[in-house]
């Protein structure tokens, strides 16, 4: 695997009007507000301290997490006003997972594996933002050296009742392969099963339905809103 970036040049979906960019100190208030959203707090790992000071500390550790290969978390921002924060999409290395139940013909999990997680602020849901952002990130993750992270597989762990995140996973080419011991469904996309995508991103639907309901409880990857999925 060639590394966790950040992608250079930045990942952009002009049709969806989004860009994926690093977290910045100016995003502190937006991150603290996201941590305070009940659906985001229920779906991803957020710190007990959700103050602006805690958000500033988490953002301050962004470069160290990227440089160490621990995680790559990118802001989903509008391409026309990149200082805004619409949500987040991220990747982190993950050991291979073995589903308790597996669908017939499902791919074996091999190394290197990256787990994708995402969240979108409530006011920006229902417009295809999550699908477009995750589409970009999954495509980059599976890209070869020099064009992406070089992962063999991208996975997502999604609660059975999280219809919106399951729809996003389907749109970006992940397949549900079984259920994990913790009850979450495991979704996988392998580079061997992927099409050759010159833009580093698989094709995605332009819009997803707005669906309320619970999020996924992630394995923590630091005190930020990372590692799981929430309604999109």
Secondary structure as the mmCIF struct_conf table of DSSP 4:
data_model
#
loop_
_struct_conf.conf_type_id
_struct_conf.id
_struct_conf.beg_label_comp_id
_struct_conf.beg_label_asym_id
_struct_conf.beg_label_seq_id
_struct_conf.end_label_comp_id
_struct_conf.end_label_asym_id
_struct_conf.end_label_seq_id
BEND BEND1 UNK A 8 UNK A 9
HELX_LH_PP_P HELX_LH_PP_P1 UNK A 10 UNK A 10
STRN STRN1 UNK A 11 UNK A 13
TURN_TY1_P TURN_TY1_P1 UNK A 14 UNK A 17
STRN STRN2 UNK A 18 UNK A 21
HELX_RH_3T_P HELX_RH_3T_P1 UNK A 25 UNK A 27
HELX_RH_AL_P HELX_RH_AL_P1 UNK A 28 UNK A 36
BEND BEND2 UNK A 37 UNK A 37
HELX_RH_AL_P HELX_RH_AL_P2 UNK A 38 UNK A 43
BEND BEND3 UNK A 44 UNK A 44
STRN STRN3 UNK A 45 UNK A 45
BEND BEND4 UNK A 48 UNK A 48
BEND BEND5 UNK A 51 UNK A 51
HELX_RH_AL_P HELX_RH_AL_P3 UNK A 52 UNK A 60
TURN_TY1_P TURN_TY1_P2 UNK A 61 UNK A 61
HELX_RH_AL_P HELX_RH_AL_P4 UNK A 62 UNK A 68
TURN_TY1_P TURN_TY1_P3 UNK A 69 UNK A 69
BEND BEND6 UNK A 70 UNK A 70
STRN STRN4 UNK A 72 UNK A 78
TURN_TY1_P TURN_TY1_P4 UNK A 79 UNK A 80
STRN STRN5 UNK A 81 UNK A 81
TURN_TY1_P TURN_TY1_P5 UNK A 82 UNK A 83
BEND BEND7 UNK A 84 UNK A 84
STRN STRN6 UNK A 87 UNK A 94
BEND BEND8 UNK A 100 UNK A 100
STRN STRN7 UNK A 101 UNK A 102
TURN_TY1_P TURN_TY1_P6 UNK A 104 UNK A 105
HELX_LH_PP_P HELX_LH_PP_P2 UNK A 106 UNK A 109
BEND BEND9 UNK A 111 UNK A 112
STRN STRN8 UNK A 113 UNK A 120
HELX_RH_3T_P HELX_RH_3T_P2 UNK A 122 UNK A 124
TURN_TY1_P TURN_TY1_P7 UNK A 125 UNK A 126
BEND BEND10 UNK A 127 UNK A 128
HELX_RH_AL_P HELX_RH_AL_P5 UNK A 129 UNK A 141
TURN_TY1_P TURN_TY1_P8 UNK A 142 UNK A 142
BEND BEND11 UNK A 143 UNK A 143
HELX_LH_PP_P HELX_LH_PP_P3 UNK A 144 UNK A 144
STRN STRN9 UNK A 145 UNK A 145
TURN_TY1_P TURN_TY1_P9 UNK A 146 UNK A 147
STRN STRN10 UNK A 148 UNK A 148
BEND BEND12 UNK A 152 UNK A 152
STRN STRN11 UNK A 153 UNK A 158
TURN_TY1_P TURN_TY1_P10 UNK A 160 UNK A 161
HELX_RH_AL_P HELX_RH_AL_P6 UNK A 163 UNK A 171
TURN_TY1_P TURN_TY1_P11 UNK A 172 UNK A 173
STRN STRN12 UNK A 175 UNK A 179
TURN_TY1_P TURN_TY1_P12 UNK A 181 UNK A 182
BEND BEND13 UNK A 183 UNK A 183
HELX_LH_PP_P HELX_LH_PP_P4 UNK A 184 UNK A 184
STRN STRN13 UNK A 185 UNK A 190
HELX_RH_3T_P HELX_RH_3T_P3 UNK A 191 UNK A 193
BEND BEND14 UNK A 194 UNK A 194
TURN_TY1_P TURN_TY1_P13 UNK A 198 UNK A 199
BEND BEND15 UNK A 200 UNK A 201
BEND BEND16 UNK A 206 UNK A 206
HELX_LH_PP_P HELX_LH_PP_P5 UNK A 218 UNK A 220
BEND BEND17 UNK A 222 UNK A 225
STRN STRN14 UNK A 226 UNK A 226
BEND BEND18 UNK A 227 UNK A 228
STRN STRN15 UNK A 229 UNK A 229
#
